[in-house]
Amino acid sequence: MADDPFAAANAIIVLNDLEERSHPPEARLAAYVGGGESVEAAANTLGISGHTARGVLKKIMHKTDAHRQVELVALVARILAPASTGQPPS
C-alpha cells in the first residue's frame, strides 16, 4: 500500500505561503513555533501580544488537528525539514 502524499495536507494549507512576501499570520506563527520558539517569543518577534498569538495558535491547531503544541511542532518540522534538504516529505 502506497503512502498517502496528502496525509498532512491540512498543515500544508496553513504553511503554503511561507515563502511569499506577505505571510499570513498563521503561517508565520506556525513557522516560529514549529521551529522551536515559545509562543511568547514568537509573539514578540511578530509584534503581537501573547494573547493574540495564543488565539492564532488555537486556530492553527484546529486546522491541523493538532491537540498539543508538541504535535504541531512535530508536524511543522516534518513538513519544513525536507525543504531544507531538498528531499520530498516522507
N, CA, C and O atoms as a GROMACS GRO file, in nm:
protein
  360
    1MET      N    1   0.085  -0.118   0.000
    1MET     CA    2   0.000   0.000   0.000
    1MET      C    3   0.090   0.124   0.000
    1MET      O    4   0.179   0.136   0.084
    2ALA      N    5   0.067   0.215  -0.091
    2ALA     CA    6   0.149   0.336  -0.105
    2ALA      C    7   0.118   0.436   0.005
    2ALA      O    8   0.006   0.442   0.056
    3ASP      N    9   0.220   0.514   0.042
    3ASP     CA   10   0.200   0.622   0.140
    3ASP      C   11   0.110   0.728   0.079
    3ASP      O   12   0.114   0.753  -0.042
    4ASP      N   13   0.028   0.789   0.162
    4ASP     CA   14  -0.061   0.896   0.117
    4ASP      C   15   0.018   1.026   0.113
    4ASP      O   16   0.055   1.077   0.219
    5PRO      N   17   0.045   1.082  -0.005
    5PRO     CA   18   0.125   1.205  -0.012
    5PRO      C   19   0.052   1.326   0.044
    5PRO      O   20   0.115   1.430   0.065
    6PHE      N   21  -0.076   1.315   0.068
    6PHE     CA   22  -0.154   1.428   0.121
    6PHE      C   23  -0.194   1.408   0.265
    6PHE      O   24  -0.286   1.475   0.314
    7ALA      N   25  -0.129   1.318   0.335
    7ALA     CA   26  -0.165   1.289   0.474
    7ALA      C   27  -0.159   1.414   0.562
    7ALA      O   28  -0.238   1.427   0.655
    8ALA      N   29  -0.068   1.506   0.534
    8ALA     CA   30  -0.054   1.628   0.615
    8ALA      C   31  -0.107   1.749   0.540
    8ALA      O   32  -0.065   1.861   0.568
    9ALA      N   33  -0.196   1.730   0.446
    9ALA     CA   34  -0.244   1.839   0.362
    9ALA      C   35  -0.305   1.952   0.442
    9ALA      O   36  -0.292   2.068   0.402
   10ASN      N   37  -0.372   1.924   0.552
   10ASN     CA   38  -0.431   2.032   0.630
   10ASN      C   39  -0.324   2.127   0.684
   10ASN      O   40  -0.350   2.246   0.698
   11ALA      N   41  -0.205   2.078   0.715
   11ALA     CA   42  -0.096   2.164   0.760
   11ALA      C   43  -0.032   2.237   0.644
   11ALA      O   44   0.011   2.352   0.658
   12ILE      N   45  -0.025   2.173   0.531
   12ILE     CA   46   0.034   2.237   0.414
   12ILE      C   47  -0.045   2.361   0.376
   12ILE      O   48   0.014   2.460   0.332
   13ILE      N   49  -0.176   2.357   0.390
   13ILE     CA   50  -0.259   2.473   0.361
   13ILE      C   51  -0.218   2.590   0.449
   13ILE      O   52  -0.208   2.703   0.401
   14VAL      N   53  -0.196   2.567   0.575
   14VAL     CA   54  -0.156   2.673   0.668
   14VAL      C   55  -0.019   2.727   0.631
   14VAL      O   56   0.004   2.848   0.641
   15LEU      N   57   0.072   2.642   0.588
   15LEU     CA   58   0.211   2.680   0.567
   15LEU      C   59   0.246   2.713   0.424
   15LEU      O   60   0.360   2.751   0.397
   16ASN      N   61   0.155   2.700   0.330
   16ASN     CA   62   0.192   2.708   0.191
   16ASN      C   63   0.245   2.844   0.148
   16ASN      O   64   0.312   2.852   0.045
   17ASP      N   65   0.219   2.951   0.219
   17ASP     CA   66   0.264   3.083   0.179
   17ASP      C   67   0.388   3.130   0.254
   17ASP      O   68   0.418   3.250   0.254
   18LEU      N   69   0.461   3.041   0.318
   18LEU     CA   70   0.577   3.082   0.397
   18LEU      C   71   0.684   3.151   0.313
   18LEU      O   72   0.759   3.234   0.365
   19GLU      N   73   0.694   3.118   0.186
   19GLU     CA   74   0.796   3.178   0.101
   19GLU      C   75   0.747   3.304   0.031
   19GLU      O   76   0.826   3.371  -0.037
   20GLU      N   77   0.621   3.338   0.044
   20GLU     CA   78   0.566   3.456  -0.022
   20GLU      C   79   0.605   3.581   0.056
   20GLU      O   80   0.643   3.574   0.172
   21ARG      N   81   0.594   3.696  -0.010
   21ARG     CA   82   0.631   3.823   0.052
   21ARG      C   83   0.539   3.860   0.167
   21ARG      O   84   0.586   3.902   0.273
   22SER      N   85   0.408   3.844   0.149
   22SER     CA   86   0.314   3.877   0.258
   22SER      C   87   0.268   3.746   0.321
   22SER      O   88   0.188   3.673   0.263
   23HIS      N   89   0.319   3.720   0.439
   23HIS     CA   90   0.289   3.595   0.508
   23HIS      C   91   0.161   3.608   0.589
   23HIS      O   92   0.144   3.705   0.662
   24PRO      N   93   0.072   3.511   0.577
   24PRO     CA   94  -0.044   3.512   0.665
   24PRO      C   95   0.003   3.495   0.810
   24PRO      O   96   0.100   3.424   0.835
   25PRO      N   97  -0.064   3.560   0.905
   25PRO     CA   98  -0.021   3.548   1.045
   25PRO      C   99  -0.013   3.404   1.093
   25PRO      O  100   0.077   3.370   1.170
   26GLU      N  101  -0.103   3.318   1.049
   26GLU     CA  102  -0.099   3.179   1.093
   26GLU      C  103   0.027   3.110   1.045
   26GLU      O  104   0.090   3.036   1.121
   27ALA      N  105   0.064   3.132   0.920
   27ALA     CA  106   0.184   3.066   0.866
   27ALA      C  107   0.309   3.114   0.938
   27ALA      O  108   0.398   3.034   0.970
   28ARG      N  109   0.317   3.244   0.964
   28ARG     CA  110   0.435   3.297   1.033
   28ARG      C  111   0.446   3.239   1.173
   28ARG      O  112   0.553   3.196   1.214
   29LEU      N  113   0.334   3.240   1.246
   29LEU     CA  114   0.338   3.187   1.383
   29LEU      C  115   0.369   3.038   1.382
   29LEU      O  116   0.448   2.991   1.464
   30ALA      N  117   0.309   2.964   1.290
   30ALA     CA  118   0.337   2.820   1.281
   30ALA      C  119   0.484   2.796   1.254
   30ALA      O  120   0.543   2.703   1.310
   31ALA      N  121   0.544   2.876   1.169
   31ALA     CA  122   0.686   2.859   1.138
   31ALA      C  123   0.774   2.883   1.260
   31ALA      O  124   0.867   2.807   1.286
   32TYR      N  125   0.746   2.989   1.335
   32TYR     CA  126   0.825   3.018   1.454
   32TYR      C  127   0.807   2.912   1.561
   32TYR      O  128   0.905   2.861   1.616
   33VAL      N  129   0.683   2.878   1.591
   33VAL     CA  130   0.655   2.779   1.695
   33VAL      C  131   0.705   2.641   1.649
   33VAL      O  132   0.761   2.565   1.728
   34GLY      N  133   0.683   2.610   1.522
   34GLY     CA  134   0.732   2.484   1.468
   34GLY      C  135   0.883   2.475   1.468
   34GLY      O  136   0.940   2.366   1.471
   35GLY      N  137   0.948   2.590   1.463
   35GLY     CA  138   1.094   2.595   1.469
   35GLY      C  139   1.149   2.586   1.610
   35GLY      O  140   1.270   2.588   1.630
   36GLY      N  141   1.059   2.577   1.707
   36GLY     CA  142   1.101   2.559   1.846
   36GLY      C  143   1.090   2.681   1.934
   36GLY      O  144   1.121   2.673   2.053
   37GLU      N  145   1.047   2.795   1.880
   37GLU     CA  146   1.031   2.914   1.964
   37GLU      C  147   0.907   2.901   2.051
   37GLU      O  148   0.810   2.834   2.013
   38SER      N  149   0.911   2.964   2.166
   38SER     CA  150   0.792   2.967   2.251
   38SER      C  151   0.688   3.060   2.187
   38SER      O  152   0.722   3.143   2.103
   39VAL      N  153   0.566   3.046   2.229
   39VAL     CA  154   0.460   3.132   2.176
   39VAL      C  155   0.490   3.277   2.211
   39VAL      O  156   0.468   3.367   2.130
   40GLU      N  157   0.540   3.302   2.331
   40GLU     CA  158   0.572   3.437   2.375
   40GLU      C  159   0.684   3.498   2.290
   40GLU      O  160   0.676   3.614   2.250
   41ALA      N  161   0.788   3.420   2.264
   41ALA     CA  162   0.899   3.470   2.182
   41ALA      C  163   0.852   3.497   2.039
   41ALA      O  164   0.889   3.598   1.979
   42ALA      N  165   0.770   3.408   1.985
   42ALA     CA  166   0.716   3.428   1.850
   42ALA      C  167   0.629   3.553   1.846
   42ALA      O  168   0.636   3.629   1.750
   43ALA      N  169   0.548   3.574   1.949
   43ALA     CA  170   0.463   3.693   1.956
   43ALA      C  171   0.548   3.819   1.955
   43ALA      O  172   0.518   3.915   1.884
   44ASN      N  173   0.655   3.820   2.034
   44ASN     CA  174   0.745   3.936   2.037
   44ASN      C  175   0.807   3.961   1.900
   44ASN      O  176   0.814   4.075   1.855
   45THR      N  177   0.852   3.855   1.836
   45THR     CA  178   0.913   3.867   1.703
   45THR      C  179   0.813   3.923   1.602
   45THR      O  180   0.848   4.005   1.518
   46LEU      N  181   0.689   3.877   1.611
   46LEU     CA  182   0.584   3.919   1.517
   46LEU      C  183   0.520   4.052   1.553
   46LEU      O  184   0.443   4.108   1.474
   47GLY      N  185   0.550   4.104   1.672
   47GLY     CA  186   0.493   4.231   1.714
   47GLY      C  187   0.346   4.222   1.753
   47GLY      O  188   0.270   4.317   1.736
   48ILE      N  189   0.307   4.105   1.806
   48ILE     CA  190   0.169   4.088   1.852
   48ILE      C  191   0.171   4.049   1.999
   48ILE      O  192   0.275   4.009   2.051
   49SER      N  193   0.057   4.060   2.065
   49SER     CA  194   0.050   4.024   2.206
   49SER      C  195   0.051   3.872   2.222
   49SER      O  196   0.016   3.799   2.130
   50GLY      N  197   0.091   3.828   2.339
   50GLY     CA  198   0.087   3.685   2.369
   50GLY      C  199  -0.054   3.631   2.360
   50GLY      O  200  -0.076   3.518   2.316
   51HIS      N  201  -0.151   3.713   2.402
   51HIS     CA  202  -0.292   3.673   2.396
   51HIS      C  203  -0.335   3.648   2.251
   51HIS      O  204  -0.399   3.548   2.221
   52THR      N  205  -0.299   3.740   2.162
   52THR     CA  206  -0.332   3.724   2.020
   52THR      C  207  -0.262   3.602   1.962
   52THR      O  208  -0.322   3.525   1.888
   53ALA      N  209  -0.135   3.584   1.996
   53ALA     CA  210  -0.060   3.468   1.945
   53ALA      C  211  -0.124   3.338   1.990
   53ALA      O  212  -0.134   3.244   1.911
   54ARG      N  213  -0.167   3.331   2.114
   54ARG     CA  214  -0.231   3.208   2.162
   54ARG      C  215  -0.363   3.182   2.089
   54ARG      O  216  -0.397   3.067   2.061
   55GLY      N  217  -0.437   3.289   2.057
   55GLY     CA  218  -0.560   3.273   1.980
   55GLY      C  219  -0.533   3.222   1.840
   55GLY      O  220  -0.603   3.134   1.790
   56VAL      N  221  -0.430   3.277   1.776
   56VAL     CA  222  -0.392   3.232   1.641
   56VAL      C  223  -0.342   3.087   1.648
   56VAL      O  224  -0.373   3.006   1.560
   57LEU      N  225  -0.266   3.054   1.752
   57LEU     CA  226  -0.215   2.918   1.767
   57LEU      C  227  -0.330   2.818   1.781
   57LEU      O  228  -0.324   2.708   1.726
   58LYS      N  229  -0.434   2.856   1.853
   58LYS     CA  230  -0.552   2.769   1.865
   58LYS      C  231  -0.615   2.742   1.729
   58LYS      O  232  -0.656   2.630   1.700
   59LYS      N  233  -0.622   2.846   1.644
   59LYS     CA  234  -0.677   2.828   1.509
   59LYS      C  235  -0.589   2.733   1.428
   59LYS      O  236  -0.640   2.646   1.358
   60ILE      N  237  -0.458   2.750   1.438
   60ILE     CA  238  -0.364   2.664   1.366
   60ILE      C  239  -0.382   2.520   1.411
   60ILE      O  240  -0.389   2.428   1.329
   61MET      N  241  -0.389   2.500   1.541
   61MET     CA  242  -0.400   2.366   1.594
   61MET      C  243  -0.532   2.301   1.551
   61MET      O  244  -0.536   2.181   1.523
   62HIS      N  245  -0.636   2.380   1.546
   62HIS     CA  246  -0.765   2.326   1.499
   62HIS      C  247  -0.754   2.285   1.352
   62HIS      O  248  -0.799   2.177   1.315
   63LYS      N  249  -0.696   2.371   1.270
   63LYS     CA  250  -0.685   2.342   1.127
   63LYS      C  251  -0.595   2.222   1.098
   63LYS      O  252  -0.618   2.149   1.002
   64THR      N  253  -0.495   2.202   1.180
   64THR     CA  254  -0.401   2.092   1.156
   64THR      C  255  -0.437   1.967   1.237
   64THR      O  256  -0.369   1.865   1.228
   65ASP      N  257  -0.543   1.976   1.316
   65ASP     CA  258  -0.587   1.865   1.401
   65ASP      C  259  -0.481   1.827   1.503
   65ASP      O  260  -0.472   1.711   1.544
   66ALA      N  261  -0.400   1.924   1.544
   66ALA     CA  262  -0.301   1.900   1.649
   66ALA      C  263  -0.369   1.929   1.784
   66ALA      O  264  -0.435   2.032   1.800
   67HIS      N  265  -0.354   1.838   1.878
   67HIS     CA  266  -0.419   1.855   2.007
   67HIS      C  267  -0.326   1.913   2.113
   67HIS      O  268  -0.372   1.964   2.216
   68ARG      N  269  -0.196   1.906   2.086
   68ARG     CA  270  -0.097   1.963   2.177
   68ARG      C  271   0.006   2.037   2.094
   68ARG      O  272   0.028   2.006   1.977
   69GLN      N  273   0.069   2.135   2.156
   69GLN     CA  274   0.167   2.217   2.084
   69GLN      C  275   0.281   2.130   2.031
   69GLN      O  276   0.332   2.156   1.922
   70VAL      N  277   0.322   2.030   2.105
   70VAL     CA  278   0.430   1.942   2.060
   70VAL      C  279   0.391   1.869   1.932
   70VAL      O  280   0.478   1.842   1.849
   71GLU      N  281   0.264   1.837   1.913
   71GLU     CA  282   0.219   1.773   1.789
   71GLU      C  283   0.233   1.870   1.672
   71GLU      O  284   0.273   1.831   1.562
   72LEU      N  285   0.201   1.997   1.695
   72LEU     CA  286   0.217   2.098   1.591
   72LEU      C  287   0.364   2.116   1.555
   72LEU      O  288   0.399   2.124   1.438
   73VAL      N  289   0.450   2.121   1.655
   73VAL     CA  290   0.594   2.135   1.631
   73VAL      C  291   0.645   2.019   1.546
   73VAL      O  292   0.720   2.040   1.451
   74ALA      N  293   0.605   1.898   1.580
   74ALA     CA  294   0.649   1.781   1.504
   74ALA      C  295   0.597   1.785   1.361
   74ALA      O  296   0.669   1.751   1.267
   75LEU      N  297   0.473   1.828   1.344
   75LEU     CA  298   0.414   1.835   1.210
   75LEU      C  299   0.485   1.939   1.124
   75LEU      O  300   0.518   1.911   1.008
   76VAL      N  301   0.509   2.056   1.179
   76VAL     CA  302   0.578   2.161   1.103
   76VAL      C  303   0.720   2.118   1.070
   76VAL      O  304   0.768   2.141   0.959
   77ALA      N  305   0.789   2.057   1.166
   77ALA     CA  306   0.925   2.011   1.141
   77ALA      C  307   0.927   1.907   1.029
   77ALA      O  308   1.017   1.907   0.946
   78ARG      N  309   0.829   1.819   1.028
   78ARG     CA  310   0.820   1.716   0.925
   78ARG      C  311   0.799   1.777   0.787
   78ARG      O  312   0.851   1.728   0.687
   79ILE      N  313   0.722   1.884   0.782
   79ILE     CA  314   0.692   1.948   0.653
   79ILE      C  315   0.810   2.034   0.606
   79ILE      O  316   0.845   2.030   0.489
   80LEU      N  317   0.870   2.110   0.696
   80LEU     CA  318   0.975   2.203   0.658
   80LEU      C  319   1.112   2.139   0.643
   80LEU      O  320   1.194   2.190   0.566
   81ALA      N  321   1.140   2.031   0.712
   81ALA     CA  322   1.272   1.967   0.705
   81ALA      C  323   1.308   1.924   0.564
   81ALA      O  324   1.420   1.949   0.521
   82PRO      N  325   1.219   1.860   0.489
   82PRO     CA  326   1.255   1.821   0.353
   82PRO      C  327   1.291   1.941   0.264
   82PRO      O  328   1.375   1.929   0.175
   83ALA      N  329   1.230   2.054   0.288
   83ALA     CA  330   1.260   2.174   0.207
   83ALA      C  331   1.405   2.216   0.228
   83ALA      O  332   1.470   2.263   0.135
   84SER      N  333   1.455   2.200   0.349
   84SER     CA  334   1.592   2.241   0.376
   84SER      C  335   1.693   2.139   0.323
   84SER      O  336   1.810   2.173   0.303
   85THR      N  337   1.650   2.014   0.299
   85THR     CA  338   1.742   1.911   0.250
   85THR      C  339   1.725   1.886   0.101
   85THR      O  340   1.806   1.818   0.039
   86GLY      N  341   1.618   1.943   0.043
   86GLY     CA  342   1.591   1.921  -0.097
   86GLY      C  343   1.523   1.789  -0.125
   86GLY      O  344   1.507   1.751  -0.241
   87GLN      N  345   1.482   1.718  -0.020
   87GLN     CA  346   1.417   1.588  -0.035
   87GLN      C  347   1.266   1.603  -0.022
   87GLN      O  348   1.220   1.692   0.050
   88PRO      N  349   1.187   1.520  -0.088
   88PRO     CA  350   1.043   1.526  -0.072
   88PRO      C  351   1.002   1.476   0.067
   88PRO      O  352   1.074   1.395   0.126
   89PRO      N  353   0.887   1.523   0.119
   89PRO     CA  354   0.842   1.475   0.250
   89PRO      C  355   0.817   1.326   0.247
   89PRO      O  356   0.778   1.270   0.144
   90SER      N  357   0.839   1.260   0.361
   90SER     CA  358   0.813   1.116   0.367
   90SER      C  359   0.672   1.089   0.413
   90SER      O  360   0.632   0.972   0.424
   0.00000   0.00000   0.00000
